[in-house]
Amino acid sequence: MPTDLTGAGPAYLTTAEVAEYLRLKPRKVYDLVRQGQIPCTRATGKLLFPRQSIDLWLMSHLEGDQPGGRPVPVVLAGSQDPLLEWAVRESGSGLATLCHGSGDGVRRLLAGEAMVAGLHLVDEASGRYNRPEALGLAGMRDLVMVRWATRRQGLLLAPDNPLGIRRLGDLARPGVRLAHRQAGAGAQRLLGWLLKRAGVAAERLALTAHPSLSEDDLALAIRQGEADAGLGVEAAARRQGLAFVALHEEAFDLALRRRSYFEPPLQRLLAFSREPRFHERAEALGGYDLSELGRVTYNA
């Protein structure tokens, strides 16, 4: 049986093991399964209980972890992701999308205006992604972060790449118009970080007059000839038939409060992400590594 990432034991528990772990009788565990109150999965007819999900479930029922005030809106905020956007619709999750960039998602999660936020914010000092202390989320004592995907970021270019752009330094050539994202967007922070690493001065770039507010907006600006290049995910380039030069692999995570993890919208979305149709869609979109999808990367 596979072991979990902490080395604390098996990643999946049997009914007898979870009963012992929770100090319950096996019959009570079966009652919780029948009532849909405890996270579990079935493999060849056998019940298995993911250890990470069981730990989250326990912590969500702590007396001091009860939600207060108004209900959290069933909203997905933060960064737009083509695969996530499609899965939200196809899964019947019921989540409404309000995606105006990772920074906006952090703000809405803290303000209780969103159930979940999609984030891909690189820490410019370390190169690590979505560190709660670097995002101002360290004070959320019930914060959970779940890996959605590792995505391929790079340069989106006009079909057939007529300007012959091959690297970041080419963006500083005279006449190259660069589409860009709004301040606070994960792609805009990544662009600044990559430029510094490549030794390219941002002042040398000819930016379009107005920022693109989503991955699709940026890709469409290039497709329509309003810009020659922009930084975005491979999936957005493919959707608009654009050329693509890969530059970087990044982590895209879902940030939420612990109790929200067990609400039907999130459970429907995560259950759908295990279906073959979901993985076929990811393959068709391109630029996704789903090997860590569903892994809890942070649990306050």
C-alpha positions as CSV (number, residue, x, y, z in Angstrom):
1,M,0.0,0.0,0.0
2,P,1.4,3.5,-0.9
3,T,2.6,5.7,2.0
4,D,1.7,9.4,2.4
5,L,4.1,12.2,1.8
6,T,4.8,12.8,5.5
7,G,5.9,9.2,6.1
8,A,3.3,8.9,8.9
9,G,1.7,5.8,7.6
10,P,-0.3,4.5,4.6
11,A,-1.9,7.0,2.3
12,Y,-5.1,5.0,2.4
13,L,-6.7,3.3,5.4
14,T,-9.0,0.3,5.4
15,T,-12.3,0.4,7.3
16,A,-10.7,-1.4,10.3
17,E,-7.7,1.0,10.3
18,V,-9.8,4.1,10.1
19,A,-12.1,2.8,12.9
20,E,-9.0,2.3,15.1
21,Y,-7.6,5.7,14.0
22,L,-10.8,7.5,14.9
23,R,-11.4,5.3,18.0
24,L,-14.8,4.3,16.6
25,K,-16.5,1.0,16.1
26,P,-16.4,-0.3,12.5
27,R,-20.2,-0.2,12.4
28,K,-20.1,3.6,13.2
29,V,-17.7,4.0,10.3
30,Y,-20.1,2.2,7.9
31,D,-22.9,4.5,9.2
32,L,-20.8,7.6,8.4
33,V,-20.1,6.3,4.9
34,R,-23.8,5.5,4.3
35,Q,-24.7,9.1,5.4
36,G,-22.0,10.6,3.1
37,Q,-20.3,12.3,6.1
38,I,-16.8,10.8,5.9
39,P,-14.5,11.0,2.9
40,C,-13.8,7.6,1.2
41,T,-13.4,5.9,-2.1
42,R,-14.0,2.4,-3.5
43,A,-11.4,0.2,-5.2
44,T,-12.6,-3.1,-6.5
45,G,-15.6,-2.9,-4.1
46,K,-13.4,-2.2,-1.1
47,L,-13.8,0.9,1.0
48,L,-10.6,3.0,1.3
49,F,-10.2,6.2,3.3
50,P,-7.5,8.8,2.2
51,R,-5.5,9.6,5.3
52,Q,-5.1,13.3,4.3
53,S,-8.8,13.7,3.8
54,I,-9.6,12.0,7.1
55,D,-7.2,14.4,8.9
56,L,-8.9,17.3,7.2
57,W,-12.3,16.0,8.1
58,L,-11.3,15.6,11.8
59,M,-9.9,19.2,11.9
60,S,-13.0,20.6,10.2
61,H,-15.1,19.2,13.1
62,L,-13.1,20.7,15.9
63,E,-15.2,22.8,18.3
64,G,-13.1,25.9,17.7
65,D,-13.3,25.6,13.9
66,Q,-16.9,26.4,13.4
67,P,-17.8,29.0,10.8
68,G,-19.3,32.2,11.9
69,G,-21.2,35.1,10.3
70,R,-22.7,35.0,6.9
71,P,-22.4,31.9,4.6
72,V,-19.5,31.9,2.2
73,P,-20.6,32.5,-1.4
74,V,-20.3,29.5,-3.7
75,V,-17.7,31.3,-5.8
76,L,-14.5,30.4,-7.4
77,A,-12.2,33.5,-7.5
78,G,-8.6,34.0,-8.4
79,S,-6.8,33.1,-11.6
80,Q,-8.4,31.7,-14.7
81,D,-7.4,28.3,-15.8
82,P,-8.8,26.7,-18.9
83,L,-9.0,23.2,-17.5
84,L,-10.5,24.3,-14.2
85,E,-13.0,26.6,-15.9
86,W,-14.2,23.6,-18.0
87,A,-14.3,21.2,-15.1
88,V,-16.3,23.6,-13.0
89,R,-19.0,23.6,-15.7
90,E,-18.9,19.9,-16.6
91,S,-18.8,18.6,-13.0
92,G,-22.0,20.4,-12.1
93,S,-20.2,21.8,-9.1
94,G,-22.5,24.8,-8.8
95,L,-19.5,27.1,-8.4
96,A,-19.8,30.6,-9.9
97,T,-16.6,31.9,-11.4
98,L,-15.2,35.4,-10.7
99,C,-11.7,35.1,-11.9
100,H,-9.8,38.4,-11.9
101,G,-6.3,37.2,-11.1
102,S,-4.5,35.5,-8.2
103,G,-4.2,38.7,-6.1
104,D,-7.9,39.4,-6.3
105,G,-8.6,35.8,-5.3
106,V,-6.5,36.1,-2.2
107,R,-8.4,39.3,-1.2
108,R,-11.8,37.7,-1.8
109,L,-10.9,34.5,0.1
110,L,-9.8,36.6,3.1
111,A,-12.9,38.8,2.9
112,G,-15.2,35.8,2.8
113,E,-16.4,36.6,-0.7
114,A,-15.3,33.4,-2.3
115,M,-15.3,29.7,-1.3
116,V,-12.2,28.9,-3.2
117,A,-9.4,30.8,-5.0
118,G,-7.2,29.6,-7.8
119,L,-3.6,30.8,-7.3
120,H,-0.3,30.6,-9.1
121,L,1.8,33.3,-7.4
122,V,5.6,32.8,-7.5
123,D,7.7,34.1,-4.6
124,E,10.3,36.2,-6.2
125,A,12.9,35.6,-3.5
126,S,12.7,31.8,-3.5
127,G,11.0,30.8,-6.7
128,R,8.5,28.8,-4.7
129,Y,4.8,29.0,-5.4
130,N,1.7,30.0,-3.3
131,R,3.5,30.3,0.1
132,P,0.7,31.4,2.5
133,E,3.1,33.6,4.5
134,A,4.1,35.4,1.3
135,L,0.5,35.9,0.2
136,G,-0.8,37.3,3.5
137,L,-2.8,34.1,4.2
138,A,-0.7,32.8,7.1
139,G,-3.2,34.2,9.6
140,M,-6.0,31.9,8.3
141,R,-5.9,29.2,10.9
142,D,-8.2,27.0,8.8
143,L,-6.5,27.5,5.4
144,V,-6.1,24.5,3.2
145,M,-4.3,24.5,-0.2
146,V,-4.9,21.7,-2.7
147,R,-2.8,21.1,-5.8
148,W,-4.8,21.4,-9.0
149,A,-2.1,21.1,-11.7
150,T,1.5,21.9,-12.7
151,R,1.1,24.1,-15.8
152,R,3.5,25.0,-18.6
153,Q,3.9,28.8,-19.0
154,G,5.6,30.4,-22.0
155,L,5.3,33.0,-24.7
156,L,2.1,33.1,-26.7
157,L,2.8,34.2,-30.3
158,A,1.0,34.9,-33.5
159,P,0.4,31.7,-35.6
160,D,3.6,30.5,-37.3
161,N,5.6,33.0,-35.2
162,P,6.2,35.5,-38.0
163,L,8.6,37.6,-35.9
164,G,10.8,34.6,-35.0
165,I,10.6,35.2,-31.3
166,R,12.4,32.4,-29.4
167,R,13.3,33.8,-26.0
168,L,12.5,36.5,-23.5
169,G,15.2,38.8,-24.8
170,D,13.5,38.9,-28.2
171,L,10.5,40.8,-26.5
172,A,12.8,43.9,-26.2
173,R,13.3,44.1,-30.0
174,P,12.0,47.3,-31.7
175,G,8.4,46.9,-32.9
176,V,7.4,43.9,-30.7
177,R,4.2,44.7,-28.9
178,L,3.7,42.8,-25.6
179,A,0.2,41.9,-24.2
180,H,0.3,41.9,-20.4
181,R,-1.9,41.0,-17.4
182,Q,-3.2,43.3,-14.7
183,A,-1.1,44.0,-11.6
184,G,-1.7,41.3,-9.0
185,A,-2.2,38.5,-11.7
186,G,0.1,35.5,-11.3
187,A,1.3,35.7,-14.9
188,Q,2.3,39.3,-14.5
189,R,4.3,38.5,-11.3
190,L,5.9,35.6,-13.2
191,L,6.8,37.8,-16.1
192,G,8.7,40.2,-13.9
193,W,10.5,37.4,-12.2
194,L,11.5,35.7,-15.4
195,L,12.7,39.0,-16.9
196,K,14.9,39.7,-13.9
197,R,16.4,36.2,-14.1
198,A,17.1,36.7,-17.9
199,G,18.6,40.2,-17.3
200,V,16.0,41.9,-19.5
201,A,14.9,45.4,-18.3
202,A,11.1,45.7,-18.2
203,E,11.5,49.3,-19.3
204,R,12.6,48.1,-22.7
205,L,9.3,46.3,-23.5
206,A,6.5,47.9,-25.6
207,L,3.4,47.1,-23.6
208,T,-0.1,47.3,-25.0
209,A,-2.2,50.2,-23.8
210,H,-4.5,48.1,-21.7
211,P,-3.9,44.9,-19.7
212,S,-5.6,41.7,-20.5
213,L,-7.8,40.5,-17.6
214,S,-7.7,36.8,-18.3
215,E,-5.6,34.1,-20.1
216,D,-8.2,34.0,-22.9
217,D,-8.2,37.8,-23.3
218,L,-4.4,37.8,-23.7
219,A,-4.5,35.0,-26.2
220,L,-7.3,36.7,-28.2
221,A,-5.4,40.0,-28.3
222,I,-2.5,38.2,-30.0
223,R,-4.8,36.3,-32.3
224,Q,-6.5,39.5,-33.4
225,G,-3.2,41.3,-34.1
226,E,-3.4,43.7,-31.2
227,A,-0.2,42.3,-29.8
228,D,2.7,40.2,-31.0
229,A,3.4,38.2,-27.8
230,G,2.4,37.7,-24.2
231,L,3.1,35.3,-21.3
232,G,0.5,32.7,-20.7
233,V,-0.3,29.0,-20.4
234,E,0.1,26.5,-23.3
235,A,-3.6,25.6,-23.1
236,A,-4.6,29.2,-23.9
237,A,-2.3,29.2,-26.9
238,R,-3.8,26.0,-28.2
239,R,-7.3,27.3,-27.8
240,Q,-6.6,30.2,-30.1
241,G,-4.3,28.4,-32.5
242,L,-1.2,30.4,-31.5
243,A,2.4,29.5,-31.5
244,F,4.0,28.8,-28.1
245,V,7.5,28.8,-26.7
246,A,7.7,27.0,-23.3
247,L,9.6,28.9,-20.6
248,H,8.6,27.6,-17.1
249,E,6.6,25.0,-15.1
250,E,4.4,26.4,-12.4
251,A,2.2,25.2,-9.6
252,F,-1.6,26.1,-9.7
253,D,-3.3,25.5,-6.4
254,L,-6.8,25.9,-4.9
255,A,-6.9,27.8,-1.6
256,L,-10.0,27.4,0.6
257,R,-11.1,27.2,4.2
258,R,-11.0,23.7,5.7
259,R,-14.8,23.2,6.0
260,S,-15.3,24.3,2.4
261,Y,-13.2,21.2,1.4
262,F,-16.1,19.0,2.4
263,E,-18.9,21.1,0.8
264,P,-20.7,19.6,-2.2
265,P,-19.2,22.0,-4.8
266,L,-15.6,21.1,-4.0
267,Q,-16.3,17.4,-3.6
268,R,-18.1,17.3,-7.0
269,L,-15.2,19.1,-8.6
270,L,-12.6,16.8,-7.1
271,A,-14.6,13.7,-7.9
272,F,-14.9,14.8,-11.5
273,S,-11.2,15.3,-11.7
274,R,-10.7,11.6,-11.2
275,E,-12.8,10.6,-14.3
276,P,-11.2,9.5,-17.5
277,R,-13.1,12.3,-19.4
278,F,-11.3,14.9,-17.3
279,H,-7.9,13.5,-18.1
280,E,-8.7,13.3,-21.8
281,R,-9.6,17.0,-21.8
282,A,-6.4,17.9,-20.0
283,E,-4.4,16.0,-22.6
284,A,-6.3,17.8,-25.4
285,L,-5.7,21.2,-23.9
286,G,-2.0,20.6,-23.4
287,G,0.6,21.8,-21.0
288,Y,-0.8,20.1,-17.8
289,D,0.9,17.7,-15.4
290,L,-1.8,16.2,-13.2
291,S,0.3,13.8,-11.2
292,E,-0.2,15.7,-7.9
293,L,-3.8,16.8,-8.5
294,G,-5.7,16.6,-5.2
295,R,-2.7,16.6,-3.0
296,V,-3.0,18.8,0.1
297,T,0.1,21.0,-0.1
298,Y,-0.8,23.1,3.0
299,N,-3.0,22.5,6.0
300,A,-2.9,25.2,8.7
